[in-house]
Amino acid sequence: MRKIAIGIVEDEPIVRESLVTFLSDQINVEVVCEVVSLEAFQELYSDGLAKAPDILLLDIGLPGMSGLEGIRVVKKIVPDTDIIMLTTYEESEMIFKALCAGACSYLSKRSSLPQILEAVTVVHQGGSYMSPSIARKVVQYFSPSEHSRKELLTPRQQQIVSGLVEGLSYKMIADKYIISIETVRDHIKKIYKKLQINSKAELIKLSIDGEI
């Protein structure tokens, strides 16, 4: 039986070493690379000689290029490798950015080593795997009628919504929270996208209706 080739991109020594030790002990798993950054991953596979992993465990908070930025890079280098995000970040925005970029699964670092092995097995068999806490966020995201849309917004975005509802101008909001007008505009674009609306009037209506 061919072993599952695993790659690990993780900068925390304790986490990386635990993963390598545990996975190397599994009879059906082979750790083919363990690096601390995506730059190191690129260098390792630059000549095309290193064995490509079937599955890559990828952190988000890395030195240099972030895991989110690196998903497409990895896909260019080893297109047949499935990517499992293994990270402390559990915000909805991070989850969906990773999945949209090409990751097939998303795990919290709170997951036990057996759970990580289960995820590897499921993905290798063609499936997708989410930590329970991550799966709940995915369900909540696609069930906005059962949950306040306010949960989709960051604390800063909620402050900006409050400012708009109060009738403050972009400049007044920027001055109030000591940020630039461009930052305010950027947040508003993201708010509209998250709430699937197109105008300030719709935003105010959602606020009046108690949805945000």
trRosetta pair geometry for C-beta under 8 A, 3 or more apart (Angstrom, degrees):
i j d omega theta_ij theta_ji phi_ij phi_ji
1 28 6.5 -39 119 -119 126 96
3 27 8.0 -129 -106 144 104 45
3 28 5.7 174 -127 -176 69 40
3 29 5.9 137 -173 -123 102 5
3 30 4.1 87 117 -18 138 105
4 28 6.0 44 3 140 96 84
4 29 5.1 -29 61 -109 95 66
4 30 7.0 172 76 25 42 71
4 54 5.3 -100 -162 54 71 141
4 55 6.5 4 171 13 110 114
4 120 6.3 125 129 160 154 111
4 121 7.7 -125 -39 -93 162 53
4 124 5.0 -62 -115 -101 129 151
5 30 5.3 -28 -104 74 59 100
5 32 4.6 11 -166 -16 100 134
5 51 6.1 -121 -146 138 148 115
5 52 7.1 92 109 101 145 47
5 53 4.8 -153 124 -135 93 51
5 54 4.6 118 53 -6 81 87
5 55 7.5 155 86 26 57 66
6 23 5.6 -75 61 170 160 149
6 29 5.8 9 -11 -169 126 103
6 30 6.8 166 18 81 80 44
6 31 5.1 -41 73 -105 100 58
6 32 6.6 149 61 14 41 80
6 53 5.6 29 -168 -148 13 119
6 54 7.2 -38 -70 50 47 84
6 55 5.6 -21 -113 72 70 92
6 56 7.6 143 -166 -98 55 32
6 57 6.8 18 -174 -9 103 103
6 120 6.6 -22 -97 -136 122 137
7 31 7.7 120 -95 -160 28 65
7 32 6.0 -46 -75 68 76 89
7 33 4.3 6 -128 58 91 101
7 34 7.5 -169 -161 -71 53 43
7 35 8.0 -9 -176 15 96 96
7 41 7.5 83 170 -129 132 113
7 53 3.3 -120 -17 -29 101 153
7 55 7.2 -169 29 97 74 45
7 56 4.3 -21 71 -111 108 80
7 57 7.0 -170 92 25 54 66
7 81 7.1 -10 22 -152 131 140
8 16 6.1 136 138 -140 132 84
8 19 5.5 144 -120 110 148 139
8 20 6.6 -114 23 -68 158 84
8 31 6.7 -16 -6 -149 113 109
8 33 6.9 -167 33 100 61 64
8 34 4.6 6 61 -116 109 74
8 35 7.3 161 90 28 63 54
8 56 7.5 -179 -75 -159 24 62
8 57 4.9 -5 -113 60 70 107
9 35 5.6 -14 -112 72 71 88
9 36 7.5 86 -162 -176 61 6
9 37 7.0 11 -163 170 100 5
9 38 6.2 41 -160 -76 147 63
9 40 7.9 161 -128 67 92 101
9 41 5.6 -29 -94 -56 122 133
9 56 6.6 21 -2 178 104 106
9 57 7.1 -174 30 91 63 59
9 58 5.0 15 53 -120 114 67
9 59 6.1 -131 106 22 78 82
9 62 6.8 -18 150 -98 104 147
9 67 7.2 152 101 -105 124 95
9 70 7.5 -123 128 121 166 157
10 15 5.4 -119 170 102 136 110
10 16 4.2 175 89 -80 115 92
10 19 6.8 105 19 21 159 146
10 34 7.6 -38 39 -160 94 82
10 36 7.0 -53 89 -121 38 50
10 57 7.0 -11 -42 112 114 104
10 59 4.9 109 -109 -26 65 125
10 86 7.3 -34 -85 84 117 119
11 16 7.5 170 45 -41 2 128
11 36 4.4 75 -110 -168 69 86
11 37 6.5 44 -80 -65 108 71
11 59 6.7 -114 10 64 80 154
11 61 7.8 -100 37 110 122 72
11 62 5.4 143 -22 -134 123 70
11 63 5.7 124 -110 -2 155 94
12 15 4.1 53 87 19 112 114
12 16 6.3 164 80 -15 56 89
12 59 7.7 140 6 -97 96 161
13 16 5.8 -62 -141 41 27 109
13 17 5.9 21 165 -16 67 112
14 17 6.1 -58 -143 40 24 107
14 18 6.2 26 157 -21 61 109
15 18 5.9 -59 -150 35 27 111
15 19 6.4 25 155 -18 63 108
15 109 6.8 -40 -127 -149 137 122
16 19 5.9 -59 -152 36 29 110
16 20 6.3 26 155 -17 66 109
16 34 6.0 118 -176 -173 110 113
16 36 7.3 -53 -68 -93 160 74
17 20 5.7 -54 -143 38 32 111
17 21 6.1 31 159 -18 66 108
18 21 6.0 -57 -144 38 26 109
18 22 6.1 19 161 -13 64 113
18 113 6.8 -121 154 -84 103 122
19 22 6.1 -62 -143 41 25 105
19 23 5.8 10 167 -7 65 116
19 34 7.9 162 89 -121 109 117
19 57 6.6 -143 -165 82 151 160
19 113 7.5 -171 -104 -122 54 97
19 116 7.2 -85 -122 131 95 161
20 23 6.4 -62 -135 44 21 101
20 24 5.8 21 165 -21 61 116
20 31 5.5 76 -135 -136 75 174
20 34 5.4 2 -85 -92 124 154
21 24 6.1 -61 -143 36 20 110
21 25 6.7 20 157 -23 57 109
22 25 6.0 -64 -161 29 29 112
22 26 7.5 31 147 -29 62 100
22 113 4.5 -105 -157 -165 166 138
22 116 7.9 80 103 70 141 125
22 117 7.4 -116 142 -56 113 114
23 26 5.7 -46 -161 15 43 115
23 29 4.9 -101 -179 130 83 145
23 31 5.5 104 100 -62 119 108
23 117 7.1 178 -102 -93 76 92
23 120 7.7 106 -122 -38 115 170
24 29 7.2 -111 -90 101 22 103
24 30 7.9 47 -119 -135 63 36
24 31 5.4 -53 -75 3 87 120
26 29 4.0 44 79 22 117 115
26 117 6.5 162 -80 -131 151 127
29 117 7.6 -95 -47 -131 150 95
29 120 7.0 31 -105 134 125 152
31 34 6.1 15 167 -46 121 107
32 50 7.3 132 157 168 105 94
32 51 4.7 -101 -158 86 139 109
32 52 7.7 44 109 103 152 11
32 53 5.3 -175 54 -83 119 80
33 41 7.1 100 142 -122 142 79
33 44 5.9 112 -137 144 135 161
33 50 6.6 57 -73 166 123 136
33 51 8.0 -171 -35 71 97 77
33 53 6.3 -102 28 -47 103 115
35 40 3.9 -174 -172 106 126 121
35 41 5.1 -177 64 -64 150 71
35 44 6.3 -130 -62 -22 142 140
36 40 5.9 67 48 13 66 153
36 62 7.6 153 154 -153 58 100
36 63 7.0 13 139 33 100 114
37 40 4.7 102 59 4 80 99
37 41 7.1 -136 104 -4 48 86
37 62 5.4 139 -123 168 66 117
37 63 5.3 -63 -93 69 121 87
37 64 5.0 60 -163 39 132 127
37 65 7.1 109 179 44 93 82
38 41 5.0 -46 -148 34 42 118
38 42 6.3 49 151 -23 68 98
38 62 6.2 105 -14 105 90 156
38 64 6.5 -143 46 101 86 115
38 65 4.3 -70 58 76 131 119
38 67 7.4 167 -53 -97 122 46
38 69 7.6 -156 39 87 167 92
38 70 3.9 -128 -109 -113 154 141
38 73 6.2 79 176 83 129 144
38 74 7.4 -96 -139 -57 107 94
39 42 5.7 -49 -151 32 32 113
39 43 6.5 32 150 -18 63 105
39 64 5.0 -48 -17 141 121 167
39 65 6.4 139 -44 12 81 108
40 43 5.6 -52 -148 36 33 113
40 44 6.3 38 153 -24 65 105
41 44 5.8 -53 -149 32 30 113
41 45 6.6 -2 162 7 64 110
41 70 7.6 80 54 -168 141 134
41 74 7.0 -22 135 -98 144 92
41 77 7.5 148 138 71 97 165
42 45 6.6 -78 -149 52 25 89
42 46 6.2 54 152 -65 65 92
42 73 6.8 -50 -80 163 111 124
42 77 6.6 -141 -116 -79 65 150
43 46 5.5 -25 -148 -19 31 122
44 50 5.3 3 156 -13 89 166
45 48 6.8 51 -180 -83 70 36
45 50 5.4 -97 -94 52 65 119
45 52 7.2 67 -123 -95 128 78
45 77 5.0 87 106 176 140 126
45 78 6.5 -82 -151 -46 161 104
47 50 7.6 97 62 -9 86 82
52 78 4.3 161 -146 -134 117 122
52 80 6.9 79 128 62 144 99
52 81 5.9 -127 170 -61 103 110
53 56 5.1 118 82 -70 138 75
53 78 6.9 67 43 145 70 163
53 81 5.3 62 80 -128 79 121
54 80 7.9 -48 -130 125 53 94
54 81 6.7 164 179 -125 14 67
54 82 6.8 1 150 24 64 95
54 124 6.1 45 134 -115 134 96
55 81 6.8 156 -99 -167 17 79
55 82 5.0 -25 -108 70 74 95
55 83 7.7 159 -161 -90 61 21
55 84 6.1 20 -178 -5 107 110
55 120 5.6 162 86 -139 164 83
55 123 5.6 101 -111 101 131 131
55 124 6.3 -76 -40 -69 129 87
56 74 6.2 -126 59 -168 167 146
56 78 7.6 123 -41 75 131 136
56 81 5.2 46 -17 161 109 126
56 82 7.3 -179 22 87 72 44
56 83 5.1 -22 66 -111 101 69
56 84 7.0 179 85 29 48 69
57 84 5.4 -25 -106 74 61 102
57 86 4.7 6 -173 -1 96 135
57 116 7.4 27 -113 -167 138 118
57 120 7.9 -43 -64 -83 107 105
58 67 4.9 140 150 -146 100 113
58 70 6.9 -157 -163 92 133 121
58 71 7.2 140 111 -88 164 75
58 74 7.1 -92 -86 -41 147 162
58 83 5.5 -12 7 -163 132 102
58 84 7.0 150 20 76 78 46
58 85 5.7 -48 76 -107 89 53
58 86 6.7 134 58 23 34 79
58 103 7.3 -127 55 -107 126 117
59 62 5.5 127 90 -62 105 95
59 67 5.3 -149 103 -60 42 137
59 85 7.7 94 -120 -162 17 67
59 86 6.1 -50 -80 78 61 77
59 87 5.5 125 -150 -92 58 83
60 66 5.9 11 179 180 65 97
60 67 3.8 -100 -106 42 40 124
60 68 5.8 34 -140 -31 97 85
60 85 6.5 32 -52 -160 95 113
60 87 4.3 35 4 -118 103 148
60 88 7.9 -119 45 41 108 65
60 89 5.2 -37 50 16 152 133
60 94 6.6 1 -121 -164 166 123
60 98 7.4 -80 -89 -80 115 125
61 66 7.0 -20 -103 -135 30 92
61 67 7.3 -28 -4 -1 28 109
61 87 6.9 124 4 -146 84 105
61 88 7.0 -22 10 37 130 104
61 89 7.1 140 -31 -33 101 111
62 65 6.7 -4 86 85 119 55
62 66 6.0 151 40 -128 87 38
62 67 5.7 113 -7 -45 115 79
62 70 7.5 2 42 -10 145 144
65 69 4.9 -122 -170 87 91 124
65 70 5.0 109 132 -65 119 101
65 73 7.1 10 160 6 157 158
66 69 4.7 94 56 10 80 101
66 70 6.7 -152 94 -7 41 95
67 70 5.5 -65 -142 42 30 113
67 71 7.0 54 159 -48 64 83
67 85 6.4 114 146 -129 139 95
67 87 6.7 -144 47 -77 160 131
67 98 7.5 3 122 -110 104 111
68 71 6.4 -30 -161 -8 31 110
68 94 7.2 -109 -75 -148 129 76
68 97 5.4 6 -143 126 126 122
68 98 6.0 -95 -109 -82 82 74
68 101 6.4 147 -166 -10 68 163
69 72 7.7 -67 173 33 41 95
69 73 7.1 30 133 -11 71 119
70 73 4.8 -61 -151 42 56 119
70 74 5.7 59 152 -26 84 99
71 74 5.9 -55 -153 34 28 110
71 75 6.5 26 151 -18 63 108
71 83 5.9 162 -135 107 89 172
71 98 6.6 154 -62 -147 149 64
71 101 4.0 94 77 127 145 122
71 102 4.9 160 156 55 115 101
71 103 5.7 -83 -125 -46 134 86
72 75 5.4 -53 -147 37 35 115
72 76 6.6 39 153 -23 65 101
72 101 5.9 -97 -44 -173 88 98
72 102 6.4 126 -82 8 60 137
73 76 5.9 -56 -156 31 31 110
73 77 6.6 21 152 -12 65 108
74 77 5.8 -62 -148 41 33 106
74 78 6.3 -36 176 45 72 91
74 81 6.5 -88 158 78 105 129
74 83 6.2 103 96 -83 146 129
75 78 7.5 -78 -124 71 20 54
75 79 5.6 51 -179 -114 64 58
75 81 7.6 -140 -101 59 49 90
75 83 7.6 -71 -63 -25 88 130
75 102 5.2 -35 -60 146 145 165
76 79 7.0 18 -122 -70 14 85
78 81 4.1 40 118 -10 114 124
82 104 5.0 -42 -162 23 100 138
82 105 7.6 46 158 6 109 102
82 123 5.1 177 124 167 149 118
82 124 7.6 -156 38 -80 143 47
83 102 6.4 65 32 115 132 87
83 103 4.5 -88 99 -117 108 69
83 104 6.3 129 57 11 61 79
83 105 7.8 -168 104 39 50 72
84 103 7.0 107 -114 -166 17 100
84 104 7.0 -47 -78 65 62 81
84 105 4.4 -15 -120 72 84 110
84 106 7.5 -168 -165 -74 62 23
84 107 6.1 23 168 0 105 113
84 119 5.9 111 -141 141 148 124
84 120 7.1 -91 -12 -84 159 64
84 123 6.1 -110 -65 -46 115 164
84 129 7.2 -1 -124 60 118 106
85 98 4.9 -12 -47 -170 153 152
85 103 4.9 10 -30 -156 102 158
85 105 7.0 -162 26 98 69 57
85 106 4.7 -1 57 -120 112 68
85 107 6.6 176 89 30 60 65
86 107 4.9 -8 -107 72 69 109
86 109 6.2 90 165 -84 78 74
86 111 7.6 -95 -139 41 93 125
86 116 7.0 35 -114 -123 131 117
87 90 8.0 179 100 -56 91 59
87 94 7.5 -121 101 154 147 137
87 106 7.8 -43 33 -162 103 82
87 107 7.6 125 22 80 59 60
87 108 7.3 -61 76 -126 53 39
87 109 6.2 -76 138 -34 11 99
88 108 7.3 55 -125 -159 32 73
88 109 5.0 -33 -73 20 66 127
89 94 4.4 -94 143 150 127 172
90 94 7.4 51 44 61 0 128
90 95 7.3 24 -162 -53 42 110
90 108 5.8 9 -83 -100 115 110
90 133 6.1 -21 -151 125 141 119
90 134 6.4 -122 -141 -86 91 78
90 137 6.9 169 168 -30 87 154
91 94 4.6 89 65 6 87 105
91 95 7.1 -156 93 -9 45 87
92 95 5.6 -57 -150 34 34 114
92 96 6.3 19 161 -9 69 109
92 137 5.2 -156 -88 174 84 117
92 140 7.7 -101 -92 83 130 108
92 141 5.5 149 -149 -81 128 121
92 151 8.0 89 -15 136 143 89
92 152 6.6 -72 72 -130 153 64
93 96 6.4 -64 -147 42 26 101
93 97 6.2 28 156 -21 64 110
93 154 7.7 -22 -16 -56 143 105
94 97 5.8 -57 -145 36 28 111
94 98 6.3 27 158 -18 64 108
95 98 6.1 -65 -158 36 25 109
95 99 6.4 15 155 -12 65 111
95 106 5.4 83 -137 176 85 172
95 134 6.1 160 -114 -155 132 99
95 137 6.1 141 -1 103 163 131
95 138 6.8 -127 145 -72 145 86
96 99 5.6 -53 -138 42 36 108
96 100 5.8 35 161 -18 69 109
96 141 7.2 168 -60 -158 127 166
97 100 6.0 -58 -143 41 25 108
97 101 6.2 24 157 -21 62 112
98 101 5.8 -60 -147 35 26 110
98 103 4.3 -15 160 25 92 139
98 106 5.9 114 92 -95 140 116
99 103 5.7 -75 -89 67 41 89
99 104 7.9 84 -130 -110 73 18
99 106 6.7 -62 -60 -39 96 125
103 106 6.4 81 124 -70 133 83
104 123 6.0 122 97 -135 127 110
104 128 5.1 -128 163 -111 85 94
105 119 5.8 151 155 -171 155 112
105 122 7.7 114 -92 88 148 112
105 123 5.6 -91 -17 -80 140 124
105 128 5.2 180 -80 -164 83 69
105 129 4.4 21 -138 54 134 72
105 130 6.5 -148 -155 -67 75 53
106 130 5.7 13 59 -120 83 80
106 131 7.1 -85 110 12 70 88
106 134 5.0 -167 103 -173 107 155
107 111 4.9 -45 -178 -5 110 151
107 115 7.4 153 -145 126 125 106
107 116 6.4 98 174 -105 166 78
107 119 5.7 -51 -69 -78 133 171
107 129 7.0 9 -68 112 100 103
107 130 7.5 -170 -80 -148 55 33
107 131 5.0 107 -141 -42 55 104
107 134 7.2 -114 -108 -5 23 150
108 111 5.5 133 71 -28 70 87
108 131 4.3 -72 10 35 93 174
108 133 5.7 21 -28 56 148 122
108 134 6.2 -171 -36 -38 95 107
110 131 7.3 96 64 -159 90 151
110 133 7.5 38 58 14 132 142
111 115 4.2 -124 -175 91 100 131
111 116 5.5 123 117 -56 122 81
111 119 7.5 14 171 -20 159 135
111 131 5.3 -120 -69 -102 112 116
112 115 4.6 100 55 3 75 103
112 116 7.2 -136 98 -5 42 85
113 116 5.5 -50 -149 33 36 113
113 117 6.5 38 151 -19 65 102
114 117 5.5 -51 -148 37 36 114
114 118 6.4 42 150 -23 66 102
115 118 5.4 -48 -149 33 35 115
115 119 6.5 39 150 -21 64 101
115 131 7.3 61 155 -110 138 82
116 119 5.6 -49 -152 32 34 114
116 120 6.5 38 149 -21 64 102
117 120 5.5 -50 -150 33 34 115
117 121 6.4 35 152 -19 65 105
118 121 5.7 -55 -151 36 32 112
118 122 6.3 31 153 -19 66 106
118 129 7.1 155 115 -137 82 150
119 122 5.8 -54 -145 37 31 110
119 123 6.2 26 158 -15 66 109
119 129 3.9 -168 -131 97 82 156
120 123 6.0 -59 -146 40 26 107
120 124 6.1 27 156 -21 63 111
121 124 5.8 -57 -146 36 27 112
121 125 6.5 19 156 -13 62 110
122 125 6.0 -67 -154 41 28 106
122 127 4.3 -67 170 73 87 123
122 128 7.3 -50 132 66 114 9
122 129 4.6 111 75 -60 139 117
123 126 7.8 132 -177 -1 31 6
123 127 6.2 -96 -85 72 33 66
123 128 6.8 52 -99 -108 79 35
123 129 6.0 -84 -48 3 91 109
130 134 4.4 -134 -175 93 98 111
130 135 4.1 131 104 -65 128 85
130 138 6.5 -62 -142 -3 167 140
131 134 4.4 86 56 8 84 107
131 135 6.9 -152 87 -10 39 86
132 135 5.6 -53 -143 35 30 113
132 136 6.5 35 157 -23 63 102
133 136 5.8 -49 -153 29 31 115
133 137 7.0 32 150 -18 61 103
134 137 5.7 -54 -156 33 36 111
134 138 6.6 38 148 -20 67 103
135 138 5.6 -52 -152 33 36 114
135 139 6.4 35 152 -18 67 104
136 139 5.7 -55 -150 37 32 111
136 140 6.2 33 152 -19 66 107
137 140 5.6 -53 -145 38 32 113
137 141 6.3 40 153 -27 64 103
138 141 5.7 -51 -151 28 30 115
138 142 6.8 7 159 0 63 107
139 142 6.4 -71 -151 48 29 96
139 143 6.0 0 159 3 68 120
140 143 6.0 -75 -135 52 27 94
140 146 7.7 -115 -131 82 63 102
140 147 5.1 15 -158 2 95 164
140 151 6.8 -63 157 109 130 147
141 144 7.6 -5 -179 -61 30 82
141 152 7.3 102 -123 -102 76 102
143 146 4.5 -11 147 29 110 115
143 147 6.4 82 100 5 86 102
144 147 6.3 -85 -141 60 35 81
144 149 5.5 31 -162 -87 113 86
144 152 7.6 -14 -112 -40 109 131
147 151 5.7 -40 152 22 116 143
148 151 5.5 113 80 -16 82 93
148 211 6.6 167 -147 -171 67 44
148 212 6.9 136 175 -99 92 37
149 152 5.5 -35 -175 15 63 117
149 153 7.6 54 138 -16 73 100
149 194 7.9 136 -179 131 98 96
149 195 5.7 71 171 -118 138 91
149 206 6.6 -50 57 -175 144 132
149 211 5.0 31 17 154 114 92
149 212 4.9 -50 81 -77 101 88
150 153 5.9 -61 -163 32 47 109
150 158 6.4 55 -160 -108 94 114
150 211 7.5 168 -31 138 82 46
150 212 4.6 138 -73 -148 79 55
152 194 4.6 164 143 169 124 121
152 195 6.9 160 79 -72 142 67
153 157 4.0 -131 -168 94 101 121
153 158 5.0 131 113 -58 126 77
153 161 6.8 -16 -159 -19 168 136
153 191 6.4 26 -112 -118 114 88
153 194 6.4 147 -78 99 70 155
153 195 7.9 2 -60 -53 106 103
153 212 6.9 64 -4 -153 138 112
154 157 4.6 94 50 7 76 103
154 158 7.1 -136 94 -7 40 86
155 158 5.6 -54 -150 33 32 114
155 159 6.6 36 151 -21 64 101
156 159 5.6 -51 -154 31 35 114
156 160 6.6 33 150 -17 66 103
156 177 7.2 113 -146 -176 89 151
156 187 6.4 -109 124 -122 105 143
157 160 5.6 -51 -148 36 37 112
157 161 6.4 43 151 -22 65 101
157 187 5.3 -166 -101 -173 78 108
157 190 6.7 -97 -103 93 133 110
157 191 5.2 166 -164 -82 115 102
157 194 7.8 43 168 31 161 150
158 161 5.6 -48 -149 33 34 114
158 162 6.6 38 151 -21 63 103
158 212 7.7 -160 -121 171 81 95
159 162 5.7 -53 -154 33 33 114
159 163 6.6 35 149 -20 64 104
159 177 6.0 109 129 -87 140 139
160 163 5.5 -50 -150 33 36 115
160 164 6.5 36 152 -18 66 102
160 173 5.8 67 -131 -175 74 140
160 177 7.6 -63 -73 -3 77 156
160 184 6.2 164 -129 -143 125 79
160 187 5.1 135 -7 116 169 137
160 188 6.6 -129 149 -71 138 77
160 191 6.9 -137 90 -47 122 147
161 164 5.8 -55 -151 36 32 110
161 165 6.3 31 153 -18 66 108
161 191 6.4 171 -71 -146 99 148
161 203 6.5 -142 -137 179 92 116
161 207 6.6 170 163 -80 109 123
161 212 6.1 -93 175 136 159 128
162 165 5.8 -57 -147 38 30 111
162 166 6.3 29 153 -18 64 109
163 166 5.7 -59 -148 38 30 111
163 168 4.2 -61 -179 51 88 133
163 172 7.0 177 -171 102 117 94
163 173 4.0 106 142 -105 159 106
163 176 6.5 176 -106 51 130 150
163 177 7.9 -92 -50 -22 146 116
164 167 7.8 59 177 -62 31 16
164 168 6.7 -82 -77 54 28 81
164 173 7.3 0 -53 -72 67 143
164 188 7.7 113 -65 -111 142 113
164 200 6.1 -138 -178 -145 126 103
164 203 6.2 -2 111 115 143 139
164 204 7.2 -124 128 -71 99 86
165 203 7.5 -126 -68 128 84 96
165 204 5.7 145 -113 -118 76 78
165 207 4.8 -108 -100 127 137 172
168 172 4.0 -131 -169 93 97 125
168 173 5.0 123 118 -57 126 81
168 176 7.0 -23 -164 -14 159 142
169 172 4.6 98 50 6 76 102
169 173 7.0 -139 94 -4 40 86
170 173 5.8 -57 -151 37 31 111
170 174 6.2 33 151 -22 66 107
170 181 5.2 71 137 -147 112 93
170 184 4.9 150 -161 108 89 144
170 185 6.6 23 -146 -61 140 80
170 188 7.9 -68 -109 -26 106 145
171 174 5.5 -53 -147 36 32 114
171 175 6.3 30 154 -17 66 105
171 181 5.9 -19 -90 -92 62 116
172 175 5.8 -53 -146 38 30 109
172 176 6.2 34 153 -25 64 108
173 176 5.6 -53 -146 33 30 114
173 177 6.4 -5 166 10 65 109
173 184 5.2 116 94 -125 119 137
174 177 6.9 -78 -146 52 22 84
174 178 7.9 58 164 -117 55 5
174 179 5.4 -109 -144 79 69 68
174 180 6.0 -18 -149 166 125 14
174 181 4.8 -59 -58 -75 156 57
174 183 7.1 123 -119 57 96 96
174 184 5.0 -91 -69 -31 90 132
175 178 7.4 21 -168 -76 29 44
179 183 4.3 -95 163 78 115 142
179 184 6.4 138 99 -50 114 80
180 183 4.6 104 58 0 79 100
180 184 7.2 -136 101 -3 48 83
181 184 5.4 -50 -154 33 39 116
181 185 6.4 40 148 -20 68 103
182 185 5.6 -50 -147 36 34 113
182 186 6.3 37 152 -22 65 104
183 186 5.6 -52 -147 35 32 114
183 187 6.4 34 153 -19 65 104
184 187 5.8 -56 -151 36 30 110
184 188 6.4 29 152 -21 65 107
185 188 5.7 -55 -148 34 31 112
185 189 6.6 35 153 -21 64 102
186 189 5.8 -51 -154 31 32 113
186 190 6.6 27 151 -14 64 106
187 190 5.7 -60 -152 40 34 110
187 191 6.2 39 149 -25 69 105
188 191 5.4 -47 -144 32 34 115
188 192 6.4 37 155 -20 64 102
189 192 5.9 -53 -152 34 29 111
189 193 6.5 27 151 -17 63 108
190 193 5.6 -55 -148 37 33 112
190 194 6.2 32 156 -19 68 107
191 194 5.9 -56 -145 37 28 108
191 195 6.1 5 163 1 65 114
191 203 7.1 43 134 -115 123 127
192 195 6.4 -70 -141 50 22 96
192 196 7.9 97 163 -80 53 4
192 197 5.4 -106 -146 76 69 74
192 198 6.3 77 -166 -103 121 29
192 199 8.0 88 -122 -15 119 20
192 203 7.5 -69 -90 -67 74 114
193 196 7.3 20 -177 -75 29 44
195 202 7.8 160 121 125 124 111
195 203 7.1 100 83 -104 160 77
195 206 6.5 -62 -168 -59 139 174
195 212 7.0 -27 -107 -68 134 142
197 202 3.9 -171 -161 111 127 138
197 203 6.1 162 102 -62 153 69
197 206 7.1 -110 -54 -28 154 134
198 202 6.5 73 46 12 56 146
199 202 4.9 102 62 5 80 98
199 203 7.1 -137 105 -4 48 88
200 203 5.3 -54 -152 35 38 118
200 204 6.3 38 152 -20 69 103
201 204 5.9 -53 -149 35 30 109
201 205 6.4 33 151 -21 63 106
202 205 5.6 -53 -148 35 33 115
202 206 6.5 36 153 -21 65 102
203 206 5.9 -53 -154 32 30 110
203 207 6.6 29 149 -17 63 106
203 212 7.7 -52 -162 51 69 150
204 207 5.5 -55 -153 36 35 114
204 208 6.3 35 151 -20 68 105
205 208 5.6 -52 -145 37 32 111
205 209 6.1 26 156 -13 66 111
206 209 5.8 -61 -144 44 29 108
206 211 4.4 -80 -167 65 83 115
206 212 4.8 41 132 7 112 111
207 210 7.7 42 175 -68 30 24
207 211 7.5 -83 -66 51 22 72
207 212 5.5 -55 -84 69 63 94
